[in-house]
Amino acid sequence: MDEGGRSGVAWRLALTAVAIVALVVPGRMLASEHAEDDALAPYGGHAKPVRASVGETWRVDAGVLAKDRGSLELVEVRPRVVLDTTGADISAMLCTPAAEGRSVVATGPDGTGCSSLGMVTGGQARLQPGGTQIVVSVTPRQSGRLVVDGYDVTYVDSDDRRTTEHAGRGFRLRVA
């Protein structure tokens, strides 16, 4: 290879390196700047499989936890339904714990642990650390399986930023 060919290759390699640095570095800086923006605890995997009967309403603790940042105004909670052969009615509800602090809502046909249950209505529901929590109400309409892989939770934080995060704990329901 002659001198002109080598300098051309070197020039292309240098240009490629500059392009990579120009594209990657700002993205990394932006990612590190917003690494702590999430106001919900990370996605928590799946709870143990549950058995249910057709027509029986089950309430499941969604496992969506607010971090210690003040209250979050809930806009929407959408379960990530991976499989549903049960034709289930699924809705997110807001639980006010019966006791001080966060209660663990029993998985089952009774909403054990909540002094009150209300619908998650955009802009009217607040999620607070150690306070209200999200419960998912499920009523299967036929035999089959239901798999929920966490929740897409849209909220407005104390800085008036609207954000959607994948959070909570998924569940598997077998209906006989």
N, C-alpha and C positions, 0 to 999 in steps of 0.2 A: 504494500500500500504506500503510495507516495505521501509527501508532506501535506499536500492539500487535502487528501482524503482523511488523514489523521486529525487535522485541525477541524474538519467538518464534523467528524464523529465527536470530538471533544466538545465542540460548540453545542451540538444537539444534546449531549449528556448534561452539560451545564445548564442549558435552557430547561430541560426536563426537571432537574433538581430545583431550580428556582420556581418553576410552576407548582411543583409538589409542596414546597414550603409555603408559597403564597396561598394555596388552597387549604392546606391542612392546619396550619398554625392558627388562623383566626377561628376555625371551627372548634379546635381544642380549647382555645381561650374562652369562647362563648359557652361551651359545655361546662367548663370548670366554674365559670361565673354563676351559672344557674344550677349547679349540682345540688344545692340545698333548697331549691324552690319547692319541692314536693311537700305538701302539707299533710299527706296521708301516709300511714305506715306502708311499707312495701307489700306486694301481693303475697299472701300466705299459703299458697298451695291448696290442697283439698282436705276436707274433713272426712271422717270415716263414712263409708256407704251407709245409707239409711233405707229401711223398708217402710212402705206406706200402703194404705188401702185406697182404692178408687173413691173419690169424693171427700176424703179426709183432708182437712187443711192442716198443713204443717208450717211452723214458723221456725226459721233457721237464723241464727246470728250470722250476719254477713261478714263479720270479722273486719269491717272497715273502721280503722282507728285514726282519729285526728291526732297529729303530733302536738306538742305543747306550744301552740302559737296563737291561742285565742280561738274564737268560734269561726266556723266556716258556714257560709250561706249555701245550702244545697240547692242546686238547680235541677239536677236529674241524676237518677241512679238506674243504670241499665245492666241487668244481668247478662253475662256473655254465655248464652245458651249454645252449647256445643252439640248436644243431642237431645231431642225431645220426641219420644214416641208415645207420650202420655197425654198430649193435648192439654197440658197443664196451664192453669191461670197462675201467673207469677206477678207479684207486685212487691215493690220496696216500701217498707213502712218505717216510721221513726218511733223508737221505743224510749220511753222515759223510765229509767230503772226504778224499781220499787224501793231499793235501798240506796244510801249515799254512794256515789261513785259508780263505776262500770260494773254491771251485773252480767253474768254469762247467761244468755237466754238459752233455756233448754231446747234442744231439738225435739220437737214433738207437736202433738195436736193442740197443746195449750201454750199460750204465750207467757209461760212462767218467767218471772223475773221483771216484768214490765208493769208499772202502775198504770200506764196508758199507752195505747198504740194509735198512731195517726199516719195518714198518707204523706209521702214526701212530695210536697207541693212546691214547685219552683219559687224561690225567693222568700218562702214563708217558713222553711225548716232550717234549723241550725244544728251543726254537729260540733260538739265540744269535747275536749279531752276530759275523761272521767264523768261526762254527762250523758246526753242523749246518744243513742247508737242506732245503727241501721239493722233492721230485721227484714228478712225476705219471707213473704207469705206464699205458699205453694199449695194449689189444689189440683191434683191430677184427675183427669176426666176419664182415663182408660188405662188398662194395664200396659206396662212398658218400662222404659228407662228415661231418666232425665239427668243430664250432666250440665252443670253450670261451672264455668271456669273463671270465677271472680266477677268483678263488676267494673263498669266504666262509670266513674263518679265525676260529675261535672259540678264545680263549686266556684264561688267567688270568695277569695281570701280577704284578710283584713286590709290589704293594700289595693283592693278593688280589681284584682287580676282574676279573670275567668280562666279556669284550667280544667282539663279532663285528665284523670289518672286511672290506670288499671290498678285496682286495690281489692282488698278483702280476701276471703277464703271461699273457694269453690266447694261444691258438694255433688254427691251422686245419690239419686233416689231411685229405688226399685219399687215398682208398684205392681201388686198382685191382684 
